[in-house]
Structure formats: structure tokens, C-alpha cells
Amino acid sequence: RLLQRDRELLAAFFGEDSGRAARYSAVLLFGKSRTAARNDADWTRTYTENWFYLYLATIFSDLLEVYQVYSQNISMIYAANSQQQDQQILRIMKTLWRDILKLISTWISKSTDHHIIINEFLNPLSQLIVDYNSNVPDAWDPEVLFLFATIINTLGVHLEDHIPPILWNMFASTLEMISQNFSDYMDFRWGFFTLIKNIVLFSVKGLLKAEEQDFKTFIDAIIWAFKHD
């Protein structure tokens, strides 16, 4: 009974929160709802550290809705070059959306029901690839790279048709960002090279379905990785 009650409270919380995010995204953008954003971030971190994956199926669509609202707002802040004025709310929103990605990634890595992931969750998650590519570079987050590295590690050959859009949307832009030197954006480097490794190990047939230019970018990324100490 306690577990069921916990689940009901959880669903009610996120049902309310996703509605609030959709209705008041402009308010969140201008930093007038810092308490709500901070509460959201505290909540997602708590469940990352517990057996949250029992509940994720119930709140999955709401998690993505909240993530996308914050992602759009973060990108708008950087596009408007107002990150200094909005530094506090920006930090809180980044904490929230990063914890949402970690939440989903951890659940996928623990799940033994790959059929549910493929049929119910994979297509909505693919929107995160497009979201990554459409944001301004300063609004990117390396946790997106880690998330898809985890998905490929978990689902392997089932992702063959998803590898080409991953390459198209994430590889050239990320490689351009990290290839200026060997030290900046270390989290992106780690996530990027982990993603490359998992594609080679678990879904190399998907790589062979990529467009010629995207395949070349993949090889260029491997060559760049070799140049690191």
C-alpha cells in the first residue's frame, strides 16, 4: 500500500509540474520561479539515487515535457546573451535537465525489458537528438551524449536504424567544438568518445547505414581521439 501511495503522489507531482512548466515557461525563463525550479531539481536528484525506475514508465512523457521546456529556455537565454543576468535561474534549470537525463539513462541501464524501451520510449527519446542539434552550442549538455551511449550499450543491434540520425545531428557539431584543442570541454570529450566506442562495439551495422559524409565524420572523430595523450 505504501508503494502504491508513493507512486500516486509521484504521478500527481509530475502531472502538476509538467502543466506548470508548459503554462509558465516565460516566467521560468525570466527567473521568477526559482523556488519551483529548485524543488524540481531536488526531487529528480533524490530519485536518481533510489529505485526510481519502478515509476519512470508512469512519468516518462512528463519528464520529457519538463526537459524540453527548460531546454528551450536555456537556449533562449544564451541566444539573447543574457546568461550573466539570469545566472542563478540558468544554473538551476541546467541542474534539473541534467538530472532528468541521468534519471532516464540510469533507468535504461537497469531495465531488463528492452521491448518496452524500443516500442514506447525510443522514438520520444530521439527528439533529444534533434533538440541537441537545434540548440545554440552553449546550451548543449554532454549528458545527452552519455544518454545515447547508454542506450546503444543497452539495446545494441536494435538501434541500427537510429545510428544515422545520431551521426547527422550530433557528430559534426560536437567534433567541431572539441577539436580546437585537447583540453576544453572535457565532459563532452568523454561523452563523445564513449558514444563512438559503443557504436563500434554494439551497433556497427548501424554505422554502415550512415551517409558517406557522416561516416567520414565518424572516422575523423576516431582519428582525433587517437591524437589525445
Salt bridges, closest charged atoms under 4 A:
GLU8 OE1 - ARG5 NH1 3.90
GLU16 OE2 - ARG20 NH1 3.88
ASP17 OD1 - ARG20 NH2 2.43
ASP40 OD1 - ARG20 NH2 3.34
ASP42 OD1 - ARG45 NH1 3.83
ASP99 OD2 - ARG45 NH2 3.44
ASP141 OD2 - ARG98 NH2 2.82
GLU160 OE1 - LYS209 NZ 3.59
ASP161 OD1 - LYS209 NZ 2.80
ASP220 OD2 - LYS216 NZ 3.00
